[in-house]
Amino acid sequence: MKDARTVYVETLAKMAEISGDAGLDAPRPRNWNSLVDRLQAVRRDLIKSEDGQAVIAALLTDTRVTVRLWAASHALHWDEPRARDVLTAIASDPHAGLNRLNRTEQNRR
């Protein structure tokens, strides 16, 4: 059986593969929701230890938006300044899904 660290990293890699550079888009919601459930389950274990937190923190510099986005949201629990910097950078990135979603919503109004 795989340990929580491996499951966390592999699940985020799969989520990044599904969503591409957007960070949020999931063409198959059921599959996406299953991955989110798996990620959240192992996150609960990882954030309890320094080693687990280190696994998440290492992903804050990943090249994939999805990986950085989820890792930063999880790192808010123990490293809020660094996590906020990552989230702010993603929100400012015109190619990230957050901005595309914001533009779509603004166009609807």
Secondary structure, DSSP 4 states (H G I P E B T S, - for coil): ---HHHHHHHHHHHHHHHHGGGSS--SSHHHHHHHHHHHHHHHHHHTTSHHHHHHHHHGGG-SSHHHHHHHHHHHTTT-HHHHHHHHHHHHH-TTSHHHHHHHHHHHH-
